[in-house]
Structures are given as C-alpha cells and as structure tokens.
Amino acid sequence: MNIGVLKEIKDQENRVAATPEIVRSLRERGHRVLVESGAGEGSGITDEEYRRAGAELVGAAAAWSADLILKVKEPLPEEYQYLHRGQMLFTYLHLAANAELAVELVKREVTAIAYETIQLPDGSLPLLIPMSEVAGPMAVQIGARYLEKPYGGRGVLLGGVPGVPPAEVVIIGGGTVGAGAAKVALGMGAHVTLLDVNLERLRYLTNIFHGTFTSVMSNHYNLDRAARYADLLIGAVLIPGARTPVLIKEETVAHMKKGAVIIDVAVDQGGCIETIDHTTTHSDPIYIRHGVIHYAVPNIPGAVPRTSTFALTNATYKYILQLAEKGVAAVRHDPALALGVNTHKGAVVCQAVADACRLTYTPLEQVL
C-alpha cells in the first residue's frame, strides 16, 4: 500500500503522525511510505532519518496522493482539494464540532477514521488517552503562567506560600485529562476541586489523591458555585464522538473572579464553557471576556511535540499496521477500529457525529 505522512499546517502544530521506526516497520512489510519533506522537523525528526528508514521524501501533493493518509490533526480547508474517493484518512477529526469537514469527507467519499472514536470494549479510548495524558498536566502549566500578572492574571501563585493560601483550581471531569491536571496541580500545592457525574470515579480519585483535594458531584448548583471561587477553571469533559455539553453558562463566568483563567481542553469537541465560543491558536491563545482569561487552543499537546509525537505513535502503530495490511477490511476484524470510522463511501457511519452535525446516519455494516 502507498502510505502518506503529512506535514501539519495547523498553527504551531509540530507533531507528526509516524516516526522513522514506524516507517521502517512498514517498509519491511513491503509498503511504500511517502513522507512530506519537513514533516518531522517540529518534533526533532530530520528528513534524513526518514530517508534512512526507507521513506521517499516528497512534496505535499505527492504525499496526499497515497491510499492511506496519516495525520495528527484534521484537514484544514486549504487541504480539502487533496481529499479523494476511496482514500483512507487516519487522524484526529473531532467532526462533532466541524460539520463543514464532515460534509467534505462525505462529498469526496473519503474513508475517515478518527483517532478519538476508536473505543475498546471496556469503553476506553486508546488513541485519545496519550494526548489526554499530555493535555491535563499542560493545562495546569499554562494556567499557572496566565495567572501571573504580566499575562493579565490575578497575580496568584498556584501553590501559595506560608501564610498565604494556594490558588483554587477547579476541574470539570475526572477522566484522563482531569486526573492528570489534578495530579500536577496538587503537586504544585494548589487546592483542587474536581467535579464529575460518576460517583465511583470520584471515590477512586479521592482514594488516590492526597493533600488539598476535594471531590464534588457535578450538578448545576455545584458547578456554578465552584466556578465562582476558581482561580483556574479547567474543562475536561468528553463524550466520545459527540459534541461536549455546555456546563458553565455565561452568567456564571460573569461572576467569576477578575483575572481568573479558563482552559477548556474540550474545545475541539465544542467546549463545556459557554463563553468558549471559538477556538484560538498557539500564536494567539487567549481572549478576555467578563474580565476572565479564556484559553481555547484545541491542540494543546502540539506545544510539546517531541513528547506528544512519540506518545501518540506508540498507540497508533498497531492500527496503522492493520490498515496498511488489510485496508478498510481491517475494521471487520477489529471492533474498536470499526468504531473509529466516521465516514465511508459517502455516508456518515458514526451516530454521534451524524447527530451533532445534523447529517443522516448510516450503519457501517450497510456500506462496507
């Protein structure tokens, strides 16, 4: 199979979807790998390393001509021209918040397989977990910086000092992102309040975290109350494949502390904070509303691409290999991979995406 590895064009997105080791493995199995020149530079991987692994270094158009396209982030409008019938696209898509792209993928009859909707029988998301493990701690690092006065924040040190209380960090969602954020915030000495709707998850987190950690059942009253006393509010809510529900209303944000910071890690799925109504970029990451700093960058792990690239490809490799060896037929043998298929043969085959984008849903088995 011809496999294309693309250089990302999203602002400050320096991750790459395949390492030289993956290229070498694919080449050993007889596949042709076309790597766009410069694809790995942001992650500290040179063209020469890819060449030694057996890749052909090509331009963007040639890489896009491959049968299987490996990316990290969704195609941007300027890349739509390269999408074509029968092509397999394997990347983060987040179509629930991007109906325009969903329509393009349907129109061009692309088989689009989303990292974020591949789901194991136990409900876990193996290709989302590695980046969530990066995004959670990163959210706290970023929040600590923006709480500094020169960045427009309240001028609060996350861990406080003797005689001065620590910052109040409020985290909505106790999954991988939320737990990772709590771990780092607690390590920095902050007081952490974490809200979730799953009592068993709250019980588990309460048992493993020590120090100034409070777990709270997530409901309208508790969310409103916690947000109002937060110095740093982190949205970490996820419903696989679906648009994130709005849990913090604008009225609540208007009553937050001036100079507080909101970081909504779920912004790529629409966001759980009502005032996070558009995404930002690493080059222009924040805006201020009601005196509160809003950080809405959808590709937070792209800021640490070396770590993120290797963490991501450690998880994607087994699925890349299945698709390279068996093509679309691989989904017949792996139910988790089948759940990753969002569009195929001009149909939306993921129920959550179809509902969010108001498009017709067709079961995958009907179009395979």
SELO-886216 format. One line per field, with one value per residue (C-alpha): residue number from 1; residue in one letter; x, y, z. Coordinates in steps of 0.2 Angstrom, whole numbers. Layout:
i <- (NUM	...)
aa <- (A	...)
xx <- (X	...)
yy <- (Y	...)
zz <- (Z	...)
//
This chain:
i <- (1	2	3	4	5	6	7	8	9	10	11	12	13	14	15	16	17	18	19	20	21	22	23	24	25	26	27	28	29	30	31	32	33	34	35	36	37	38	39	40	41	42	43	44	45	46	47	48	49	50	51	52	53	54	55	56	57	58	59	60	61	62	63	64	65	66	67	68	69	70	71	72	73	74	75	76	77	78	79	80	81	82	83	84	85	86	87	88	89	90	91	92	93	94	95	96	97	98	99	100	101	102	103	104	105	106	107	108	109	110	111	112	113	114	115	116	117	118	119	120	121	122	123	124	125	126	127	128	129	130	131	132	133	134	135	136	137	138	139	140	141	142	143	144	145	146	147	148	149	150	151	152	153	154	155	156	157	158	159	160	161	162	163	164	165	166	167	168	169	170	171	172	173	174	175	176	177	178	179	180	181	182	183	184	185	186	187	188	189	190	191	192	193	194	195	196	197	198	199	200	201	202	203	204	205	206	207	208	209	210	211	212	213	214	215	216	217	218	219	220	221	222	223	224	225	226	227	228	229	230	231	232	233	234	235	236	237	238	239	240	241	242	243	244	245	246	247	248	249	250	251	252	253	254	255	256	257	258	259	260	261	262	263	264	265	266	267	268	269	270	271	272	273	274	275	276	277	278	279	280	281	282	283	284	285	286	287	288	289	290	291	292	293	294	295	296	297	298	299	300	301	302	303	304	305	306	307	308	309	310	311	312	313	314	315	316	317	318	319	320	321	322	323	324	325	326	327	328	329	330	331	332	333	334	335	336	337	338	339	340	341	342	343	344	345	346	347	348	349	350	351	352	353	354	355	356	357	358	359	360	361	362	363	364	365	366	367	368)
aa <- (M	N	I	G	V	L	K	E	I	K	D	Q	E	N	R	V	A	A	T	P	E	I	V	R	S	L	R	E	R	G	H	R	V	L	V	E	S	G	A	G	E	G	S	G	I	T	D	E	E	Y	R	R	A	G	A	E	L	V	G	A	A	A	A	W	S	A	D	L	I	L	K	V	K	E	P	L	P	E	E	Y	Q	Y	L	H	R	G	Q	M	L	F	T	Y	L	H	L	A	A	N	A	E	L	A	V	E	L	V	K	R	E	V	T	A	I	A	Y	E	T	I	Q	L	P	D	G	S	L	P	L	L	I	P	M	S	E	V	A	G	P	M	A	V	Q	I	G	A	R	Y	L	E	K	P	Y	G	G	R	G	V	L	L	G	G	V	P	G	V	P	P	A	E	V	V	I	I	G	G	G	T	V	G	A	G	A	A	K	V	A	L	G	M	G	A	H	V	T	L	L	D	V	N	L	E	R	L	R	Y	L	T	N	I	F	H	G	T	F	T	S	V	M	S	N	H	Y	N	L	D	R	A	A	R	Y	A	D	L	L	I	G	A	V	L	I	P	G	A	R	T	P	V	L	I	K	E	E	T	V	A	H	M	K	K	G	A	V	I	I	D	V	A	V	D	Q	G	G	C	I	E	T	I	D	H	T	T	T	H	S	D	P	I	Y	I	R	H	G	V	I	H	Y	A	V	P	N	I	P	G	A	V	P	R	T	S	T	F	A	L	T	N	A	T	Y	K	Y	I	L	Q	L	A	E	K	G	V	A	A	V	R	H	D	P	A	L	A	L	G	V	N	T	H	K	G	A	V	V	C	Q	A	V	A	D	A	C	R	L	T	Y	T	P	L	E	Q	V	L)
xx <- (0	5	5	7	14	9	17	4	-1	-12	-4	11	6	23	18	19	9	23	41	56	54	36	42	55	42	30	44	50	32	33	23	28	29	29	34	31	48	49	35	45	56	44	47	65	65	75	71	87	81	65	76	87	71	66	54	53	53	40	30	13	3	13	10	-8	-10	-7	-20	-18	-15	-8	-10	-11	-25	-40	-38	-40	-50	-34	-31	-48	-43	-32	-46	-52	-64	-58	-44	-42	-38	-32	-31	-39	-55	-67	-81	-95	-88	-84	-99	-91	-77	-89	-99	-82	-77	-95	-95	-77	-81	-66	-65	-61	-55	-54	-42	-54	-68	-58	-65	-61	-74	-71	-75	-58	-51	-33	-28	-36	-28	-10	-14	-25	-11	-1	-16	-20	-3	-1	-17	-11	6	-2	-15	-1	8	-8	-12	4	0	11	0	-16	-20	-24	-6	-9	5	-3	4	4	17	17	4	-4	-17	-14	-24	-41	-40	-57	-58	-74	-72	-62	-56	-38	-37	-45	-35	-19	-22	-27	-11	0	-10	-9	10	12	2	-14	-31	-40	-59	-64	-82	-89	-106	-98	-98	-87	-74	-75	-72	-57	-49	-52	-43	-28	-25	-19	-17	-29	-41	-60	-71	-89	-104	-106	-123	-129	-128	-110	-104	-110	-103	-86	-83	-86	-72	-60	-44	-41	-55	-51	-64	-60	-77	-78	-92	-84	-88	-101	-102	-97	-112	-111	-110	-104	-115	-110	-119	-108	-92	-98	-97	-80	-65	-57	-41	-46	-41	-52	-44	-56	-47	-63	-64	-60	-77	-86	-81	-90	-89	-102	-90	-78	-87	-72	-55	-39	-21	-4	1	-14	-20	-31	-45	-54	-72	-80	-63	-58	-44	-50	-38	-46	-32	-38	-21	-13	-1	6	16	27	28	43	34	17	23	31	17	4	13	16	-3	-7	5	-5	-19	-8	-2	-19	-25	-9	-10	-29	-36	-53	-57	-47	-62	-71	-58	-57	-72	-63	-56	-73	-79	-66	-74	-83	-87	-86	-92	-101	-110	-108	-106	-104	-120	-113	-106	-122	-132	-120	-119	-137	-132	-140	-133	-130	-123	-106	-111	-123	-109	-94)
yy <- (0	18	27	46	55	74	89	98	115	120	134	129	110	102	84	71	55	42	41	33	17	16	20	6	-7	-3	-4	-21	-27	-21	-5	12	27	44	57	76	85	93	83	78	94	101	85	85	71	75	71	61	50	46	43	30	22	19	33	43	62	71	87	89	84	68	63	67	55	40	27	29	46	48	65	71	85	86	93	112	120	123	104	99	99	83	73	60	45	29	37	32	46	42	56	66	73	79	81	84	102	103	100	108	95	81	87	87	70	63	73	66	49	48	34	45	35	46	43	49	37	21	13	-3	-15	-8	10	17	27	21	35	49	43	48	65	67	62	77	90	88	92	105	114	117	123	135	141	144	155	165	168	179	197	201	189	198	186	189	188	172	158	141	134	149	152	150	162	165	152	142	145	137	125	118	104	98	80	66	56	56	74	79	66	72	90	86	77	91	105	96	93	112	115	121	117	106	104	90	88	73	64	47	43	28	39	52	39	32	49	53	37	40	59	66	84	98	88	89	79	85	78	88	96	114	121	114	119	137	138	130	141	157	153	146	155	142	133	118	110	91	84	71	61	50	57	69	87	92	98	116	115	133	146	164	171	160	166	184	181	173	182	195	189	171	159	146	132	121	106	100	115	103	95	111	115	114	133	144	158	147	150	149	141	151	146	144	160	170	159	169	182	190	190	197	200	182	175	162	149	140	131	115	106	109	94	102	114	99	89	78	70	70	63	48	45	46	35	22	20	22	10	-6	2	9	-8	-16	-3	-5	-24	-26	-9	-4	-23	-22	-15	-31	-39	-26	-19	-5	1	0	12	24	25	42	42	29	28	45	41	46	30	37	40	54	63	62	68	83	88	85	73	56	41	25	10	5	-13	-7	2	-10)
zz <- (0	-3	14	15	31	30	37	48	43	58	68	79	76	76	79	66	63	60	67	57	67	60	43	44	50	36	23	30	26	8	9	1	13	6	19	15	17	34	42	57	60	73	83	81	67	51	33	33	47	37	22	31	37	19	16	0	4	-7	-8	-1	-16	-19	0	-2	-17	-6	-2	17	24	41	50	68	65	54	36	35	21	10	11	5	-13	-9	-2	-15	-17	-9	1	19	31	49	61	75	67	80	67	80	81	62	51	36	36	39	23	13	18	13	-3	-8	-2	10	22	38	53	69	82	95	92	92	108	117	124	142	135	135	120	117	105	115	131	126	122	137	147	140	139	158	165	151	156	174	167	156	169	181	168	164	182	183	182	167	157	163	178	196	201	211	214	212	227	238	252	271	277	260	254	237	222	219	204	199	186	177	173	181	166	160	157	174	184	176	179	197	200	193	202	219	216	214	230	224	232	219	217	205	199	190	187	191	210	208	199	212	225	216	214	232	237	226	229	245	251	247	236	236	225	222	212	196	195	191	209	212	195	197	215	211	196	205	218	205	201	187	179	168	157	155	149	135	127	113	96	102	105	123	133	139	158	163	157	153	168	179	170	173	191	192	199	188	181	184	170	160	150	141	135	127	115	100	103	106	124	140	144	136	133	124	108	96	96	97	92	100	91	98	113	124	124	139	142	158	165	164	153	141	133	119	109	103	100	117	116	100	111	117	100	104	119	110	94	102	115	101	88	102	102	84	77	79	70	56	53	52	39	29	28	26	20	25	28	44	53	50	62	75	83	91	74	67	79	73	56	54	36	22	4	5	22	40	49	67	76	87	73	62	77	81	63	58	45	40	49	40	50	44	40	27	17	20)
//
